[in-house]
């Protein structure tokens, strides 16, 4: 937990199975993410984001290798964090 929290807090391991508010927040986050992926699918149809919601399926990884990374791809997560890209998202090097 961050040390500069403005209120008392505690980490709850597997909190979504122990606290209703955490479970509800988890559901809201997933639904919101799924909706965003449908919107991004319109902008970047080659990645099929509406189908796999951006999870790194084999098909999604192959598309990234073929087409490069879009502006919405998080480059701090594997396998992209092991790659370098040009300004258009094309893969320059892959050390994964």
Phi and psi in degrees as a GROMACS rama.xvg file:
@    title "Ramachandran Plot"
@    xaxis  label "Phi"
@    yaxis  label "Psi"
@TYPE xy
-61.637  143.678  UNK-2
-80.5893  -14.0496  UNK-3
-103.948  31.3198  UNK-4
-65.1989  140.713  UNK-5
-77.8041  -1.80266  UNK-6
-148.098  169.56  UNK-7
-64.7631  143.084  UNK-8
-153.424  160.974  UNK-9
-148.551  147.587  UNK-10
-79.8601  137.889  UNK-11
-123.242  106.428  UNK-12
-64.5499  132.315  UNK-13
55.7178  40.0417  UNK-14
-59.6477  -30.4064  UNK-15
-67.9617  -16.0898  UNK-16
-98.7917  -1.75318  UNK-17
-117.285  -26.6069  UNK-18
-127.448  125.314  UNK-19
-60.3437  -38.0245  UNK-20
-66.4974  -36.0131  UNK-21
-69.2702  -42.0104  UNK-22
-61.0501  -43.6645  UNK-23
-63.6783  -43.5489  UNK-24
-62.5493  -38.0787  UNK-25
-63.1377  -43.3103  UNK-26
-64.6237  -45.7584  UNK-27
-60.3527  -41.3224  UNK-28
-63.3138  -42.3784  UNK-29
-67.2756  -43.5947  UNK-30
-62.6938  -42.4007  UNK-31
-63.0929  -44.2914  UNK-32
-62.6179  -43.3577  UNK-33
-61.0071  -40.306  UNK-34
-65.4191  -41.4541  UNK-35
-61.8783  -40.6453  UNK-36
-63.7617  -34.9635  UNK-37
-65.4689  -39.7484  UNK-38
-67.8295  -42.0422  UNK-39
-66.2121  -28.6947  UNK-40
-61.576  -32.7402  UNK-41
-67.726  -39.3786  UNK-42
-75.9304  -35.1477  UNK-43
-130.47  66.3442  UNK-44
-63.2772  -25.181  UNK-45
-63.6843  -19.0861  UNK-46
-91.6037  -7.44213  UNK-47
53.2991  43.9434  UNK-48
-64.7303  -28.9174  UNK-49
-67.1308  -26.8515  UNK-50
-81.7225  -47.9684  UNK-51
-113.45  4.82073  UNK-52
58.7289  23.7571  UNK-53
85.8123  -1.0309  UNK-54
-68.855  147.602  UNK-55
-78.0064  67.0547  UNK-56
-69.5644  164.812  UNK-57
-58.2601  -42.4423  UNK-58
-63.6366  -40.9251  UNK-59
-65.4677  -43.1731  UNK-60
-61.7988  -41.1845  UNK-61
-63.8504  -39.6174  UNK-62
-64.2052  -40.7288  UNK-63
-62.9955  -41.3912  UNK-64
-62.976  -37.4527  UNK-65
-78.2527  -45.2683  UNK-66
-102.653  -12.2542  UNK-67
86.9268  -173.897  UNK-68
-97.0177  140.063  UNK-69
-82.5313  169.86  UNK-70
-61.214  -20.9235  UNK-71
-89.6538  -9.82181  UNK-72
-68.725  133.969  UNK-73
-84.3272  111.432  UNK-74
-81.1144  -0.74524  UNK-75
-93.2819  -1.97436  UNK-76
-107.643  145.034  UNK-77
-65.8742  146.867  UNK-78
-85.9989  -5.10823  UNK-79
-63.7387  -28.6415  UNK-80
-66.873  -14.5441  UNK-81
-96.9183  9.57955  UNK-82
-119.006  154.932  UNK-83
-116.669  147.819  UNK-84
-127.899  154.898  UNK-85
-84.8745  -177.869  UNK-86
-65.9875  -16.2352  UNK-87
-95.8322  1.70774  UNK-88
90.9954  -0.21231  UNK-89
-72.3432  142.13  UNK-90
-74.2211  125.876  UNK-91
-95.4654  -46.0888  UNK-92
-138.907  151.688  UNK-93
-137.831  108.874  UNK-94
-101.864  15.385  UNK-95
